[in-house]
Amino acid sequence: MVLDSMSGSVIYSAIDLTNGFYQILVRQCDIPLTAGSAPNDMLWEWLVKPQGLKNAPANRMMSHVLRLLRYFAPS
């Protein structure tokens, strides 16, 4: 299955994500890094990489980590 082969990858291209392959599992060791708090003082952790959420912790982290590779991305 395509998603199984993508699970060990670190960098994805736009081609990988165009056909809906966006429910990519987060590594077990990285799940605590995605924790965010809700107004009711509960902590939530992402099990899959969130897509399209501007304020999602995982998106902010990935944007920060991959910002040096921006010039490779198509505009």
C-alpha positions as a Markdown table, in Angstrom:
| # | Residue | x | y | z |
|---|---|---|---|---|
| 1 | Met | 0.0 | 0.0 | 0.0 |
| 2 | Val | 1.2 | 3.5 | -0.8 |
| 3 | Leu | 0.7 | 4.9 | 2.7 |
| 4 | Asp | 2.7 | 2.0 | 4.2 |
| 5 | Ser | 5.6 | 2.8 | 2.0 |
| 6 | Met | 5.4 | 6.5 | 2.9 |
| 7 | Ser | 5.4 | 6.0 | 6.7 |
| 8 | Gly | 9.2 | 5.9 | 6.9 |
| 9 | Ser | 9.8 | 9.0 | 4.8 |
| 10 | Val | 10.8 | 12.3 | 6.2 |
| 11 | Ile | 10.2 | 14.7 | 3.3 |
| 12 | Tyr | 7.2 | 14.5 | 1.0 |
| 13 | Ser | 6.6 | 16.2 | -2.3 |
| 14 | Ala | 3.4 | 17.8 | -3.6 |
| 15 | Ile | 2.9 | 14.8 | -5.8 |
| 16 | Asp | 2.7 | 12.5 | -2.8 |
| 17 | Leu | 0.0 | 14.6 | -1.2 |
| 18 | Thr | -2.2 | 15.4 | -4.2 |
| 19 | Asn | -4.2 | 12.1 | -4.3 |
| 20 | Gly | -5.3 | 12.4 | -0.7 |
| 21 | Phe | -2.3 | 10.8 | 1.0 |
| 22 | Tyr | -2.4 | 13.3 | 3.8 |
| 23 | Gln | -3.3 | 11.1 | 6.7 |
| 24 | Ile | 0.3 | 10.2 | 7.4 |
| 25 | Leu | 0.9 | 8.8 | 10.9 |
| 26 | Val | 3.2 | 10.7 | 13.1 |
| 27 | Arg | 6.1 | 8.7 | 14.6 |
| 28 | Gln | 5.4 | 7.4 | 18.1 |
| 29 | Cys | 8.3 | 9.4 | 19.6 |
| 30 | Asp | 7.0 | 12.6 | 18.0 |
| 31 | Ile | 3.4 | 12.4 | 19.2 |
| 32 | Pro | 4.2 | 14.3 | 22.5 |
| 33 | Leu | 5.7 | 17.1 | 20.4 |
| 34 | Thr | 2.3 | 17.8 | 18.7 |
| 35 | Ala | 0.4 | 18.4 | 21.9 |
| 36 | Gly | -1.7 | 21.4 | 22.1 |
| 37 | Ser | -4.1 | 22.7 | 24.8 |
| 38 | Ala | -7.8 | 23.4 | 24.5 |
| 39 | Pro | -9.8 | 26.1 | 26.3 |
| 40 | Asn | -11.0 | 23.4 | 28.8 |
| 41 | Asp | -7.3 | 22.7 | 29.9 |
| 42 | Met | -7.2 | 19.4 | 28.1 |
| 43 | Leu | -4.1 | 18.4 | 26.1 |
| 44 | Trp | -4.6 | 17.0 | 22.6 |
| 45 | Glu | -2.0 | 15.1 | 20.6 |
| 46 | Trp | -2.1 | 14.5 | 16.9 |
| 47 | Leu | -1.8 | 10.9 | 15.7 |
| 48 | Val | -1.7 | 12.0 | 12.1 |
| 49 | Lys | -0.2 | 15.0 | 10.5 |
| 50 | Pro | -2.9 | 17.7 | 10.3 |
| 51 | Gln | -3.4 | 19.4 | 7.0 |
| 52 | Gly | -4.9 | 22.7 | 6.2 |
| 53 | Leu | -5.0 | 23.9 | 9.8 |
| 54 | Lys | -3.1 | 27.2 | 10.0 |
| 55 | Asn | -2.6 | 27.0 | 13.8 |
| 56 | Ala | -1.9 | 23.3 | 14.1 |
| 57 | Pro | 1.3 | 22.7 | 16.1 |
| 58 | Ala | 2.5 | 20.0 | 13.7 |
| 59 | Asn | 2.2 | 22.4 | 10.7 |
| 60 | Arg | 4.0 | 25.1 | 12.5 |
| 61 | Met | 6.8 | 22.7 | 13.5 |
| 62 | Met | 7.1 | 21.3 | 9.9 |
| 63 | Ser | 7.1 | 24.9 | 8.5 |
| 64 | His | 9.9 | 25.8 | 10.9 |
| 65 | Val | 12.0 | 22.6 | 10.1 |
| 66 | Leu | 11.5 | 22.7 | 6.3 |
| 67 | Arg | 11.8 | 26.5 | 5.8 |
| 68 | Leu | 15.4 | 26.1 | 4.5 |
| 69 | Leu | 14.0 | 23.8 | 1.7 |
| 70 | Arg | 11.4 | 26.3 | 0.5 |
| 71 | Tyr | 13.2 | 27.1 | -2.7 |
| 72 | Phe | 12.7 | 23.5 | -3.8 |
| 73 | Ala | 8.9 | 23.7 | -3.6 |
| 74 | Pro | 7.0 | 24.7 | -6.7 |
| 75 | Ser | 5.2 | 28.0 | -6.5 |
